[in-house]
Amino acid sequence: MALELFQFQQDAASQMADRYFEYDADPVVMGRRDSKREVPFYQALSSITGSGKTAILAQAVSEIVAMSEIPPVILWLSKGKVVVQQSFANLENGGKYSHLLPGITVRLLSEYDPADVADAKEALLYFATVGTFNQKDREKSNLKIFSNDIDGIETTRWEALKVRETADGQRRPLVVVYDEAQNLSDQQTHLLLEQQPGVFLLASATLRFPAQFDTEVIQPLRLQAGYTDEALITSVKSSTVVASGLVKGMISLDGLNAPMEETVSEMLTDMREAEAAAQAEGLRFAPKAIYVCNTNILADDASRTDDPKQLFDQRQAPPIQIWRYLTEQCGIPADEVAVYANLKTDKDFPLPADFVLFSGGESDYDDFVAGDYRHIIFNQTLQEGWDDPAVYFAYVDKTMESTVQITQVVGRVLRQPGAMHYEADRLNTAHFYVRVDRNDVFKDIVEDVRRGLGGDAPEVRILTSPPGTETPVNLEPKESRHIPRTGVDNEATVKPVQKVLDKVLDYTQDAVNTRGQGRRRTVVQAIGAGDATDSDWEDFEQSNRVNARWVFQREVSRRYRLALTVMDTDGQKFDAKVGVGSRAYASLADNAAEAVDEYLRHAVLKQLKPKPYEIGSTLVRRGSMETFKNALHEGYDGLNDFERRFARALDDTGLTWARNRSQTGYRIQLVSLGQTIWFFPDFLVWSGDTVICVDTKGDHLVEGDARRKLLSIQPHKDVSTTVQVKFVTEGTWKTDGTPDGQDGFSMWELGSGQALRALPHEDLESLVKTFSAS
């Protein structure tokens, strides 16, 4: 099934494409005279693990192709065979992302044929692992990419790829896409630069590039064109990814200085709670667990290796010890357990018949995935590309100077099944149970986890429990409480949006306004050629043309994708071809922006009748928990000073209330521009037939239109409970929205004519009493 892009994915892809075309009009040139070369455009995609980098890259490639004068060749690379296979399956015809690459032929690099490049009118995308070409001595190589093709290709595929010549003698541009680009090496950089690519799109959660790439690409862009980090990197906010539901919103790190059995036992207890929560919510999956450890050493002595020439019950390799504990002591069926490791065996001392071992790495990966095992024991190198969102739990053995890399494990547990958050906290949390023999090791692990998230990701809440400290507890609600869900009602947007579409000009017979205009420099100063000199700009006609429908839909998508649902662009005038940079292109972009503005102006938030949101359990640390009498849970931790004072005042009213979890709790859609499309109120208050959503942060007060819509959610005629939103801020405010004083508090609501007003209160006690009258 085709998967639609999230708004943040569309925004990131369009930014990468726009930056390329801005650069393409004035590229940096290095060298002198005959040795001059254009420095390829480079854009890094920095995004948290699980954010859908493949989809973002595919959309960026599609937009670059659509606006390119000559259909390019795309070389899509990754280090691991499994990663390439997965990306290929997702992007080839029928894959879940194939709709993002319309008109682009997708193949494996082993199928590269110069005849296709010469004859095909469309762009060609080839997948390969970097191992396909990353070998210094190519003359002695037996790799298929370098071998002569017996079917008539006179040069090697690698040399043919350098030519990329069309039937009329034009050279196709080359776009290099590198997923998991932290694996890029100097040798790979050298070989790729031989191909003279025009574009490098590199994606990674942790951006680290080799010296040669920095010297040959990044530094010239910095020194010659003045590019900054901000201009070279397309960054995706982790808060946006978390709110989208693609990744879990919390990480629980439990450090234990205890035997393997005790550590695993604690994990399995929590895993059973998660299983019960999944069943209670009617989910179609059961949580899974992975176990990461060294392989062929003694479980209690890393300096000695485990001897495979002995009876199975005498072996002490960690994977075997864990397998035996799970199956013999914990009652887990052996057919639910798989060992995916290079565990040494001996034919004279066979493993038990029900011991499932995958030791072939990539060669038996397909069989491993097909087994759908619930408990997987890995060695220190996890299979790159294996990502199962149902994995919630991870046991990691970091004792005895273990070389297990915690950063490898984070991404395997961070993805969220179903790309949605659930009512129970356990089902929105990645759980790690780390066995350590020193407390300072655990401290290092916490920092490693932060790095594994791709840098600073404060939106992912990390609950740490060093060895010897309390672990987070799961608090169930004292009673069942619900709140109606909300959604966007498009009905009122159809007519005003259609008026804008009716104004779109028909350019099908226009040969003047559709002519693309660009600007470029006539001379570019080369490095080492003396003092820098200014060069003049000249206008030139761009011959590349795109479909008017594509232009309009792209510009709508990059502003507010959901607006496309009410926009009919099937009319003949949208078949017109317009030049990139033409007046027609600019006019269509203006039309798209106006159509989105009309959509946002008339769309309304409305309560929905289907299954309401039920308040679930919450994870807290008792040691830092604030207890409350009338809260839906026993208490909450992590409250800031203002939230704590507000919660105490609220608790004294006697009303039932709950702390709402940021990023993973009850959410209301924002009808506004920007990557953030969800609003998570801080508190939920039940007052009669009304649920009041209270936010104590001032951030939303600057979003005028979105704020008004939040404060005017329309009820549903068949839903007895109504939803209200209130903003509470410190200080008082004037009628024009400017601060009036630091004393007291204000509650924001809509007055006559949908005008915002802030009602002043001397203290929080008088403010929260108004909730009882709502």
C-alpha positions in Angstrom: 0.0 0.0 0.0 1.3 3.4 -1.0 2.3 5.6 2.0 1.6 9.3 1.9 4.3 11.7 3.1 4.1 13.5 6.4 4.3 17.3 6.1 7.8 17.4 7.6 9.0 14.8 5.0 7.6 17.0 2.2 9.2 20.1 3.6 12.6 18.5 3.9 12.5 17.0 0.4 11.4 20.3 -1.2 14.1 22.2 0.7 16.8 19.8 -0.6 15.5 20.2 -4.2 15.2 24.0 -4.0 18.7 24.3 -2.7 20.0 22.2 -5.6 18.4 24.4 -8.3 19.6 27.5 -6.6 23.1 26.1 -6.6 22.8 24.7 -10.2 22.4 28.2 -11.5 25.8 29.2 -10.1 28.0 26.2 -9.2 31.4 26.4 -7.7 34.2 25.6 -10.2 37.7 24.4 -9.1 40.9 24.0 -11.0 42.5 25.8 -14.0 41.7 25.8 -17.7 41.5 22.2 -18.9 41.3 20.7 -15.4 38.3 22.7 -14.3 35.5 20.8 -12.7 32.3 21.8 -11.0 32.0 21.0 -7.4 28.9 18.8 -6.9 26.0 20.1 -5.0 25.9 18.5 -1.5 23.0 18.3 0.9 23.0 16.3 4.1 19.7 15.1 5.6 20.0 15.0 9.3 17.0 13.3 10.9 16.3 11.0 13.9 16.3 7.3 13.3 12.9 6.1 12.1 11.9 9.4 10.5 11.5 8.0 7.0 14.7 9.1 5.4 14.1 6.8 2.4 10.8 8.6 1.7 12.4 12.1 2.0 15.2 11.2 -0.3 12.9 9.7 -2.9 10.7 12.8 -2.9 13.8 15.0 -3.2 15.0 12.9 -6.1 11.6 13.1 -7.8 11.6 16.9 -7.6 15.1 17.2 -8.8 14.3 15.0 -11.8 11.1 16.9 -12.6 12.9 20.2 -12.9 16.1 18.9 -14.6 16.6 19.8 -18.2 18.1 16.4 -19.0 16.7 13.3 -17.2 19.5 12.3 -14.8 20.9 8.9 -13.7 20.5 8.3 -10.0 22.9 6.0 -8.1 21.3 5.0 -4.8 23.8 3.5 -2.4 24.0 1.9 1.0 26.5 -0.2 2.8 24.4 -3.3 3.5 22.8 -5.7 1.1 19.7 -5.9 3.2 19.3 -2.1 3.3 19.6 -1.9 -0.5 17.1 -4.8 -1.0 14.6 -3.1 1.3 14.9 0.3 -0.4 14.7 -1.3 -3.8 11.5 -3.2 -2.8 10.0 0.0 -1.4 10.8 2.1 -4.5 10.4 -0.3 -7.4 7.0 -0.6 -9.2 4.4 -1.6 -6.7 6.5 -0.7 -3.6 5.1 1.4 -0.8 7.1 4.5 -2.0 7.0 3.8 -5.7 4.4 6.6 -6.2 7.1 9.1 -5.1 9.1 8.3 -8.2 6.7 8.8 -11.1 8.2 8.3 -14.5 11.5 7.0 -13.0 12.8 3.6 -13.9 14.1 1.7 -10.9 16.7 -1.1 -11.3 19.7 -2.7 -9.7 23.1 -1.5 -10.8 24.0 -5.0 -12.0 21.3 -4.3 -14.7 23.1 -1.1 -16.0 23.1 -1.0 -19.8 24.4 2.0 -21.8 21.7 1.4 -24.3 19.0 2.1 -21.7 20.8 5.4 -20.8 21.0 6.4 -24.5 17.4 5.5 -25.5 15.3 6.1 -22.5 13.5 9.4 -22.2 13.0 9.1 -18.4 15.3 9.2 -15.5 17.0 6.0 -14.5 17.6 5.0 -10.8 20.1 2.2 -10.0 20.5 0.6 -6.6 23.8 -0.8 -5.3 25.8 -1.6 -2.2 29.0 0.4 -1.8 30.8 -3.0 -1.8 29.8 -3.3 -5.4 32.4 -0.8 -6.5 34.5 0.0 -3.4 37.7 -1.8 -4.3 41.0 -0.2 -5.0 42.5 -2.6 -7.5 39.7 -2.7 -10.0 41.8 -4.5 -12.7 42.0 -7.5 -10.4 38.5 -7.2 -9.2 36.0 -10.0 -9.7 33.1 -7.7 -8.7 30.4 -7.7 -11.2 30.3 -3.9 -11.6 33.8 -3.9 -13.0 33.6 -7.0 -15.2 33.1 -6.8 -19.0 29.6 -7.7 -20.0 29.5 -10.6 -22.4 26.3 -9.2 -24.0 28.2 -6.5 -25.9 29.1 -3.7 -23.5 32.6 -2.8 -24.7 33.7 -1.1 -21.5 33.0 -2.0 -17.9 29.8 -0.8 -16.4 31.8 1.5 -14.1 33.4 3.2 -17.1 30.1 3.2 -19.0 28.4 4.9 -16.0 31.0 7.7 -16.4 29.8 8.4 -20.0 26.0 8.4 -19.4 25.4 9.6 -22.9 22.0 10.0 -24.5 21.3 9.1 -28.2 21.8 12.7 -29.2 25.2 13.0 -27.4 24.2 14.7 -24.2 25.6 13.6 -20.9 23.1 12.8 -18.3 23.7 14.4 -14.9 24.4 12.0 -12.0 22.7 12.2 -8.7 24.3 10.1 -5.9 22.0 9.2 -3.0 23.7 7.6 0.0 21.5 6.2 2.8 23.2 5.6 6.1 26.0 7.9 4.9 28.0 7.6 8.1 29.6 4.6 6.3 31.1 6.8 3.5 34.8 6.3 3.3 37.7 8.1 1.5 38.0 5.3 -1.0 34.3 5.5 -1.8 34.5 9.3 -2.1 37.4 8.9 -4.6 35.5 6.5 -6.8 32.3 8.4 -6.7 34.0 11.7 -7.6 35.5 9.9 -10.7 31.9 9.7 -11.9 31.6 13.5 -11.8 28.3 13.6 -10.1 26.3 16.8 -10.0 24.4 16.0 -6.7 25.3 14.3 -3.4 22.3 13.6 -1.2 23.6 12.0 2.0 21.4 10.9 4.9 22.3 9.9 8.4 21.2 10.2 11.9 24.8 11.0 12.9 26.6 13.1 10.3 30.3 12.1 10.0 32.1 12.4 6.7 35.6 11.3 5.6 38.5 13.8 5.1 38.5 13.5 1.3 34.8 14.3 1.0 35.3 17.3 3.3 38.3 18.5 1.2 36.9 17.8 -2.3 33.2 18.9 -1.7 32.4 20.5 1.6 35.3 22.9 1.9 35.1 24.4 -1.6 31.4 25.0 -1.0 32.3 26.8 2.3 35.2 28.8 0.9 34.1 29.6 -2.6 30.3 30.0 -2.1 30.1 30.9 1.6 27.9 27.9 2.5 27.2 27.5 6.2 26.3 24.3 8.1 22.7 25.5 8.0 22.8 25.8 4.2 24.5 22.4 3.7 22.2 20.4 6.1 18.5 19.8 5.9 17.5 19.1 9.5 14.3 17.6 10.6 13.1 18.5 14.1 12.9 15.4 16.3 9.8 16.8 18.0 7.9 16.7 14.7 8.9 13.1 14.1 7.9 12.1 17.5 4.5 13.8 17.3 3.9 12.1 13.9 3.9 8.8 15.6 6.8 7.3 13.6 9.0 6.8 16.6 8.4 6.1 20.3 8.2 9.2 22.5 10.2 7.8 25.5 13.2 5.7 26.2 13.5 3.9 29.5 17.1 3.0 30.4 17.3 0.6 33.3 20.9 -0.2 34.5 21.4 -3.4 36.5 24.5 -4.7 38.2 23.0 -8.1 38.4 23.2 -11.6 36.8 21.8 -12.1 33.3 18.9 -14.1 34.7 17.8 -11.3 37.1 18.1 -8.6 34.4 16.2 -10.6 31.8 13.6 -11.6 34.4 12.8 -8.0 35.1 12.5 -7.2 31.4 10.1 -10.1 30.8 7.9 -8.9 33.7 7.6 -5.5 32.1 7.1 -7.1 28.7 4.1 -9.1 29.9 2.6 -5.8 31.1 3.1 -4.3 27.6 1.5 -7.4 26.1 -1.5 -6.9 28.3 -1.7 -3.2 27.4 -1.6 -4.1 23.7 -4.4 -6.6 24.1 -6.5 -4.1 26.0 -6.2 -1.6 23.2 -7.0 -4.3 20.6 -3.7 -4.0 18.8 -2.8 -6.6 16.2 0.8 -7.1 17.3 2.6 -8.5 20.3 5.7 -6.6 21.7 9.0 -8.3 20.9 12.4 -8.3 22.6 16.0 -8.4 21.4 19.0 -9.6 23.4 22.5 -8.2 22.4 25.6 -9.8 23.7 29.1 -11.1 22.8 29.0 -14.5 21.2 31.8 -17.0 21.5 33.3 -16.1 24.9 32.5 -17.5 28.3 29.6 -15.8 29.9 31.6 -15.1 33.1 35.1 -14.7 31.6 35.5 -12.6 28.5 39.2 -13.6 28.2 38.3 -17.2 27.4 36.4 -18.6 24.4 33.6 -21.1 24.6 34.5 -24.5 23.3 31.9 -25.8 20.8 33.2 -29.4 21.3 31.2 -30.1 24.4 27.7 -31.0 25.4 25.1 -28.2 24.8 24.2 -28.0 28.5 27.8 -27.4 29.4 28.4 -24.6 27.0 28.7 -21.1 28.4 28.5 -18.8 25.4 26.1 -15.9 26.2 23.6 -16.6 23.4 23.3 -20.2 24.6 22.9 -19.1 28.2 20.2 -16.7 27.3 18.4 -19.2 25.1 18.4 -21.8 27.9 17.1 -19.4 30.5 14.3 -18.2 28.2 13.2 -21.7 27.2 14.0 -23.8 30.3 13.3 -21.3 33.1 10.9 -18.7 31.7 8.6 -21.1 29.7 9.0 -19.3 26.4 8.4 -21.7 23.4 11.6 -22.4 21.5 9.9 -21.6 18.2 9.6 -18.0 19.4 13.3 -17.7 20.0 16.0 -17.2 17.3 19.7 -16.7 17.6 21.1 -14.5 14.8 24.8 -14.7 15.4 28.0 -16.3 14.2 27.9 -18.8 17.0 30.5 -21.5 16.6 29.3 -25.1 16.4 30.7 -28.6 15.9 29.1 -31.4 13.9 30.0 -33.9 16.6 28.2 -31.8 19.2 25.0 -30.7 17.5 22.7 -28.0 18.8 19.2 -29.1 20.0 16.7 -29.7 17.2 14.6 -26.8 18.4 17.5 -24.3 18.7 17.0 -21.9 15.8 20.3 -20.5 14.6 20.9 -18.0 11.8 24.7 -17.7 11.3 24.8 -16.7 7.6 24.3 -13.0 8.0 22.8 -11.6 4.9 22.5 -15.0 3.2 19.8 -16.3 5.5 18.2 -13.0 6.4 15.0 -13.7 4.4 14.4 -16.9 6.3 15.0 -15.1 9.6 12.5 -12.3 8.8 9.9 -14.9 7.6 10.1 -16.6 11.0 8.6 -13.5 12.8 10.4 -14.5 16.1 9.4 -12.7 19.3 12.8 -13.1 21.1 15.9 -12.5 19.0 19.4 -13.0 20.4 22.0 -11.0 18.4 25.7 -10.9 18.7 27.5 -7.5 18.9 26.8 -6.7 15.2 23.1 -6.4 14.6 22.0 -7.0 11.0 22.0 -3.6 9.3 18.6 -2.9 7.8 16.6 -5.1 10.2 13.9 -2.9 11.6 10.8 -4.3 13.3 8.6 -1.7 15.0 7.1 -4.3 17.3 10.5 -4.5 19.1 9.9 -2.7 22.4 12.4 -4.3 24.7 16.2 -4.8 24.6 18.5 -6.6 26.9 22.1 -5.3 26.4 25.1 -7.0 28.1 27.7 -4.3 28.7 29.8 -6.3 31.3 33.4 -7.3 31.1 34.5 -4.6 28.7 31.8 -5.7 26.2 32.2 -4.2 22.7 28.5 -4.0 22.1 27.6 -0.6 20.6 24.5 0.7 22.3 24.0 3.2 19.5 23.3 0.3 17.1 20.6 -0.9 19.3 18.7 2.3 19.8 17.4 2.5 16.3 16.1 -1.1 16.4 13.8 -0.3 19.3 12.8 3.3 18.5 10.4 2.8 15.7 6.7 2.9 16.6 4.3 0.2 15.2 1.4 1.5 13.2 3.0 5.0 13.1 0.7 6.1 15.9 1.0 6.5 19.6 -1.2 4.5 22.1 -3.0 5.3 25.3 -0.6 3.2 27.5 2.8 4.8 28.2 4.5 1.4 27.9 3.4 1.2 24.3 5.0 4.5 23.4 8.3 3.6 25.2 11.5 1.9 24.1 12.7 -0.2 27.0 16.4 -1.0 27.6 17.7 -3.3 30.3 21.5 -2.8 30.4 23.6 -5.2 32.4 26.7 -3.4 33.7 29.5 -4.1 36.1 30.4 -0.5 36.9 28.2 2.6 37.4 30.4 4.8 35.2 29.7 2.4 32.3 26.0 3.2 32.6 26.7 7.0 32.6 28.6 6.5 29.3 25.6 4.5 27.9 23.2 7.3 28.6 25.4 9.7 26.5 25.7 7.1 23.8 21.9 6.8 23.6 21.6 10.6 23.2 24.2 10.4 20.3 22.3 7.4 18.9 19.2 9.6 18.6 21.2 11.8 16.2 22.3 14.4 18.6 20.2 16.5 20.9 16.6 15.2 20.8 14.9 16.6 24.0 11.5 15.7 22.6 12.3 12.0 23.3 11.9 11.7 27.0 14.7 9.5 28.5 14.0 7.9 31.8 17.3 6.7 33.3 17.6 4.3 36.3 21.3 3.8 37.2 22.2 0.6 39.0 20.9 0.6 42.6 18.2 3.2 42.0 14.4 2.8 41.6 13.0 1.9 38.2 10.0 3.7 36.7 6.7 2.3 37.7 3.6 2.0 35.6 0.6 3.8 37.1 -2.9 2.8 35.9 -5.7 5.4 36.0 -7.9 5.3 39.0 -11.0 5.2 36.8 -11.9 5.1 33.2 -12.0 8.5 31.5 -12.5 9.5 27.9 -12.2 12.5 25.7 -13.7 12.9 22.2 -11.1 13.0 19.4 -11.1 15.9 17.0 -10.4 16.4 13.3 -10.4 18.9 10.5 -13.7 19.6 8.7 -13.1 20.5 5.1 -16.6 21.2 4.0 -16.4 25.0 4.3 -13.1 25.1 2.3 -14.4 23.7 -1.0 -16.0 26.8 -2.5 -13.4 29.4 -1.5 -10.6 27.1 -2.7 -12.3 26.4 -6.0 -12.6 30.2 -6.6 -8.8 30.3 -6.4 -8.5 27.3 -8.8 -10.8 29.1 -11.2 -8.4 32.0 -11.3 -5.5 29.9 -12.4 -4.6 31.0 -15.9 -4.5 28.6 -18.9 -0.9 28.5 -20.3 -1.5 25.7 -22.8 -1.2 28.0 -25.7 1.2 30.6 -24.1 4.7 30.5 -25.5 5.9 33.7 -23.8 5.0 33.5 -20.1 6.0 29.8 -20.0 9.5 30.5 -21.1 11.9 29.7 -18.2 14.3 32.4 -17.1 17.4 31.9 -15.0 20.5 33.8 -14.0 24.1 32.6 -14.0 27.5 34.0 -13.8 29.6 34.3 -17.0 32.9 33.7 -15.1 33.7 31.8 -12.0 37.0 32.4 -10.2 39.0 29.2 -9.9 40.9 28.2 -6.7 44.5 29.1 -6.9 44.1 31.4 -9.9 45.0 34.6 -8.1 42.9 37.2 -6.5 39.2 36.7 -6.5 37.3 38.8 -9.1 33.6 39.6 -9.3 31.7 38.2 -12.2 28.7 39.5 -14.0 25.3 37.8 -14.1 23.4 37.1 -17.3 19.9 35.9 -18.0 19.5 32.7 -19.9 16.6 30.7 -21.1 16.0 27.4 -19.3 14.6 24.7 -21.6 13.5 22.3 -18.9 9.7 22.4 -18.5 7.3 20.9 -16.0 3.6 20.1 -15.8 1.5 23.0 -14.4 -0.3 20.4 -12.3 3.0 19.3 -10.8 4.0 22.9 -10.0 0.7 23.6 -8.3 0.5 20.4 -6.3 4.1 20.7 -5.2 3.6 24.2 -3.9 0.5 23.2 -2.1 2.2 20.2 -0.6 5.1 22.1 0.8 2.8 24.5 2.6 0.0 22.2 3.8 -0.3 18.8 2.3 -3.8 18.1 3.7 -5.2 20.9 1.6 -4.7 18.8 -1.6 -7.7 16.7 -0.5 -10.2 19.4 -1.7 -8.3 20.7 -4.7 -9.3 19.4 -8.1 -6.5 19.8 -10.6 -7.8 17.4 -13.3 -8.7 20.3 -15.7 -7.0 20.6 -19.0 -5.3 23.9 -18.1 -3.2 22.0 -15.6 -1.7 20.0 -18.5 0.3 23.0 -19.7 4.0 22.8 -19.7 5.8 25.7 -18.0 9.4 26.5 -17.8 11.2 26.5 -14.5 11.8 30.1 -13.5 9.1 31.4 -15.9 6.4 33.9 -15.0 3.8 31.1 -15.4 5.7 29.1 -12.8 5.7 32.0 -10.4 2.0 32.7 -11.0 1.1 29.0 -10.3 3.1 29.1 -7.1 1.2 32.2 -6.0 -2.1 30.6 -6.9 -1.1 27.5 -4.8 -0.2 29.7 -1.8 -3.5 31.6 -2.0 -5.4 28.3 -2.2 -3.7 27.0 0.9 -4.4 30.3 2.7 -8.1 30.0 1.8 -8.2 26.4 3.0 -6.6 27.3 6.4 -9.0 30.3 6.7 -12.1 28.2 6.3 -11.2 24.8 7.7 -12.7 24.2 11.2 -11.9 21.8 14.0 -14.7 19.5 14.9 -15.3 16.8 17.4 -15.5 13.3 16.0 -17.9 10.5 16.9 -15.8 7.4 16.5 -13.8 5.8 19.3 -12.9 8.4 21.9 -9.4 8.7 23.4 -9.2 6.8 26.7 -6.6 7.9 29.2 -4.1 5.1 29.7 -1.3 4.3 32.2 1.7 6.5 32.7 5.4 5.8 33.6 6.8 7.8 36.5 9.6 7.7 39.1 8.1 7.5 42.5 11.1 9.3 44.0 10.5 12.5 42.0 6.7 12.1 41.8 4.3 14.7 43.0 1.1 13.0 44.5 -2.4 14.4 44.0 -5.8 13.5 45.5 -8.1 14.2 42.5 -5.7 13.4 39.6 -6.6 10.5 37.4 -3.3 8.9 38.4 -1.6 8.6 41.8 0.9 11.3 40.7 3.2 12.8 38.1 6.9 13.6 37.7 8.7 16.0 35.4 6.5 19.0 36.2 8.2 22.4 36.0 7.5 25.0 38.7 4.5 26.7 37.0 3.0 23.3 36.1 3.4 22.1 39.7 1.7 25.2 41.1 -1.1 25.0 38.6 -1.6 21.2 39.3 -1.9 21.8 43.0 -4.5 24.6 42.5 -6.4 22.4 40.1 -6.3 19.4 42.5 -7.9 21.6 45.2 -11.0 22.2 43.0 -12.1 18.6 43.4 -12.4 18.2 39.7 -11.0 15.0 38.0 -7.9 15.9 36.0 -4.9 14.3 34.3 -1.5 15.4 33.2 -1.3 14.9 29.4 1.9 13.5 27.9 3.7 15.7 25.5 4.2 14.2 22.0 2.5 10.9 22.9 -0.7 11.8 24.7 -4.1 13.3 23.6 -3.6 15.5 20.6 -5.5 18.1 18.6 -4.6 18.9 15.0 -3.2 22.3 14.2 -4.7 24.0 11.1 -1.7 26.2 10.4 1.5 26.4 8.3 4.6 24.7 9.6 6.0 21.3 10.3 4.2 21.0 13.7 0.7 19.8 13.0 -0.3 18.6 16.5 -1.1 20.4 19.7 -0.7 18.5 23.0 -2.4 20.3 25.9 -0.6 20.1 29.3 -3.7 19.1 31.3 -7.1 17.5 30.8 -9.9 18.5 33.2 -13.3 16.9 33.4 -16.1 19.3 34.4 -19.6 17.9 33.9 -20.1 17.1 30.3 -17.1 19.2 29.3 -13.4 18.2 29.0 -11.2 21.3 29.3 -7.8 21.0 27.6 -5.5 23.4 29.4 -2.1 24.5 28.1 0.2 26.4 30.4 2.9 27.3 27.7 2.8 30.6 25.9 4.3 29.1 22.7 0.9 28.8 21.0 -0.1 32.4 21.7 2.0 33.6 18.7 0.2 31.3 16.3 -2.9 33.5 15.7 -5.1 31.5 13.4 -4.2 28.2 14.9 -4.9 29.5 18.4 -8.3 30.8 17.4 -9.3 27.4 15.9 -8.1 25.6 19.0 -10.3 27.8 21.1 -13.4 27.2 18.9 -13.7 23.4 18.4 -17.1 22.6 17.1 -19.2 20.0 19.0 -20.7 16.9 17.4 -24.5 16.6 17.5 -24.2 12.9 18.5 -21.5 13.4 21.2 -22.7 14.5 24.6 -19.2 15.5 25.8 -17.8 18.8 24.5 -14.1 19.7 24.2 -12.8 23.2 25.2 -9.3 24.6 25.0 -8.0 27.1 27.5 -4.6 28.9 27.5 -3.2 29.9 30.9 -0.2 32.2 31.1 1.6 34.2 33.8 1.0 37.9 33.9 -1.7 40.1 32.5 -2.2 41.3 28.9 -3.8 44.2 27.0 -6.6 43.7 24.6 -4.1 44.0 21.7 -2.2 40.9 23.0 0.8 42.8 24.4 1.9 42.3 28.0 0.4 44.5 30.7 2.0 43.3 33.9 4.0 40.5 35.4 1.7 39.9 38.4 -1.3 37.6 38.3 -2.4 35.2 35.6 -4.4 35.2 32.4 -6.8 32.8 30.8 -7.3 33.2 27.1 -10.6 32.7 25.3 -12.5 33.9 22.3 -14.7 37.0 22.6 -17.3 38.5 20.2 -16.2 38.4 16.5 -13.7 35.6 17.3 -11.4 38.1 18.9 -8.9 36.9 21.4 -9.1 38.2 25.0 -7.1 37.4 28.1 -9.2 37.4 31.3 -7.0 38.5 34.3 -6.9 36.6 37.6 -5.0 37.6 40.8 -4.0 34.0 41.5 -4.3 30.5 40.1 -6.9 29.5 42.7 -9.4 32.0 41.3 -8.5 31.0 37.8 -9.1 27.3 38.1 -12.4 27.8 39.9 -13.8 29.1 36.6 -13.4 25.5 35.2 -16.2 24.3 37.5 -18.6 26.7 35.9 -17.7 25.7 32.3 
